[in-house]
Amino acid sequence: MTRTNLDQDLAGMSLDAERRRRIAETLGVAPRAALSAFLDYGLSDTEIAGYHRLPTEIISELRDHWGLPPNA
């Protein structure tokens, strides 16, 4: 995966440079796949956000943007 994959995953989202950087640093160059894996493990948005030290709103926004179902 390359930076291009990161750009494709985040395309269409209104994220400032700081949020894009934090997402890339914490979820890597394939944030959609990473978030999907955490959801597959049964983690909630709050748990994922806490683990990565990101605001829960970012995790929820990413999940909603990609059409990934939430965990309770």
HELIX and SHEET records of a PDB file:
HELIX    1   1 ARG A    3  LEU A   10  1                                   8    
HELIX    2   2 ALA A   17  LEU A   27  1                                  11    
HELIX    3   3 PRO A   31  ASP A   40  1                                  10    
HELIX    4   4 ASP A   45  HIS A   52  1                                   8    
HELIX    5   5 THR A   56  TRP A   66  1                                  11    
END                                                                             
